[in-house]
Amino acid sequence: MNLMINRRAFVQRAATVVSAGSVAVADTGVCGSPDAVPFGQRMKKAVKFGMIRTSGTVEEKFRLLKKLGYDGVEVDSPADLDRDEVLAARDSVGIEIHGVVDSAHWREPLSDPDLKVRKTGIKALQTALQDAKYYRASTVLLVPAVVSKNVSYSEAYKRSQEAIHEVLPLASELGVKIAIENVWNQFLLSPLEFARYLDEFENDAIGAYFDVGNIVNYGWPEHWIAALGHRILKLDIKEYSRSRRDNEGLWKGFQVKIGDGDCDWPAVRRALKTINYHGWATAEVPGGDQLRLQEVAERMNKVLALT
C-alpha cells in the first residue's frame, strides 16, 4: 500500500472519516435515543486483574471485586493463569471477564523489523483471541505498532496492518474483536488518522479501545471520542495532570488519582452520551489492597456518574 498521500487526498479522506462518524452517531440515535437510558446505567465498571494486589485465590480476588461493586475484570494473555481456575472463579462469583489484554504487544510488536519477532507477536495475538473466546470475553486489547528510531511511521503502519489482516479471520471466526488502544507509542497521533487506520480494514472485527487519560498530554479526550464515534469498543480510565508534567516531568503527569487531573470528565460524559456509548470502562491505574480498590471504584463512580 502506498502511504505517501498528497495533502488534498488526506483532507478529502479526513472529511469522509468525520462524516462517517457523524452518520454513525445519528444511526445509533435512531436505534435508541441517547436520552432513553440514564448515563450511569450505560456503563460497566472493571479493573485489570493485575491491579488486585491481595493474597488469595483467583476466586477470592473476584469476590473482592464483586463486593466493591465492580462488574468485571480484564486479564492478560499469554499469561501464567490457570484458565480452568479463572473460568471456575468467574462462574462461582458471577463476575464477567469482559476482555483480554495481549501481553506481548510491547515485547514482540507487530511493527518490528524482524519478521521472526512479528510472527511471534502474531502467534501471541492468536493465543489471546483463543483465550478470550474461552473466557467469553468480547475483545482483545492490542497495541498495534511502535514507532522508533529504527521503525518509521510508514513501516509501522504497513507492517501492523499486514499482521492484523492475517489474524482477523480468526477473530471473526471466534466472535472476538481486536480493540486497538491509543498509547504513547508515537503512532496514530490524530483521531482522524486512527479512524482511517481502522476503517481501512473494512472489517467489523476490529475497533478502538479508547484510553481517556492517554490523550490529555497532547489533546482533549472529548474531541477524540467525537471523531472515533461508533468505532470505540471499550474505555480505559486513568488521569493525567499537565501541571505535574510541566513542573516534574512528562511521566509524572500520570501520578494523580482519577478526578484530580486535567481530564474534563463532564465533557467526556457528554461526548460518550452523544455517540450513545454503552459498555465497559476499565481502570488502568496503580492497584492495591481492598481500600485502594474501593477508592478506585468510588472515583470511577464520580467521574463517570455511575449508578
ABEGO torsion letter per residue (X at the ends): XBABBBAAAAAAAAAAAAAAAAAAAAAAAAABBAAABBAAAABBBBBBAAABBBBEBAAAAAAAAAAAGBABBBBBOBBABBAAAAAAAAAAAGBBBABBBBAAAAABBAABABAAAAAAAAAAAAAAAAAAAAAGBABBBBBABBBBAABBAAAAAAAAAAAAAAAAAAAAAAGBBBBBBBBBAGBGABAAAAAAAAAAAGBAABBBBBBAAAAAAABBAAAAAAAAEAABABBBBBBBBAAAAAAAEAAAAABBBBGABABBAAAAAAAAAAAGBBEBBBBBBBBEBAAAAAAAAAAAAAAAGBX
